[in-house]
Amino acid sequence: MTFQQKNNTVSLTSFSLLLIFFIVRIAQLVRNQNFTDAAVIRLWIIVVILSVFATVAAIILTHGIPAVIERVRTGKTESEIDDMIDERDQRIDLEGTFLTYRITSIGTFIASLTFALGQPPLVMFSLLLFFGLLGQIAGDALRLKRYQEE
């Protein structure tokens, strides 16, 4: 598995888990009739912080642990990481980014529409976060699919 494939796999996994966590927590808040400003803002903060730290930690572990194992196994002091990016990698990344932005843009329109139709701002901002996570997952899934095709 290449360096970019590992990064995309880690990102896809962490954002998928975050989306599941977000949906479950929103459903619990709605079911318990606790869909209030404080509860939803706390959830947003948790999701944003987890997205940053979980992704960074997972990428470090994904690349660090195999490097340590390889170093112990071979005894080499310098590890070889093939993190070069060529035109194919750039094209795949651009396709994934385009899909991410398209889904996020459609989600922004839907979220704005809910606000225009009289829903509270909490619904709009929750939909923005939902579509942001969904767009990231779709972009990472497309990147992985493109890497497997070629």
Stockholm file with secondary structure:
# STOCKHOLM 1.0

chainA/1-150         MTFQQKNNTVSLTSFSLLLIFFIVRIAQLVRNQNFTDAAVIRLWIIVVILSVFATVAAIILTHGIPAVIERVRTGKTESEIDDMIDERDQRIDLEGTFLTYRITSIGTFIASLTFALGQPPLVMFSLLLFFGLLGQIAGDALRLKRYQEE
#=GR chainA/1-150 SS CCHHHHHHHHHHHHHHHHHHHHHHHHHHHHHTTCCCHHHHHHHHHHHHHHHHHHHHHHHHHHHHHHHHHHHHHHCCSSCCCCCCCCHHHHHHHHHHHHHHHHHHHHHHHHHHHHHHTTCCHHHHHHHHHHHHHHHHHHHHHHHHHHHHHC
#=GC SS_cons         CCHHHHHHHHHHHHHHHHHHHHHHHHHHHHHTTCCCHHHHHHHHHHHHHHHHHHHHHHHHHHHHHHHHHHHHHHCCSSCCCCCCCCHHHHHHHHHHHHHHHHHHHHHHHHHHHHHHTTCCHHHHHHHHHHHHHHHHHHHHHHHHHHHHHC
//
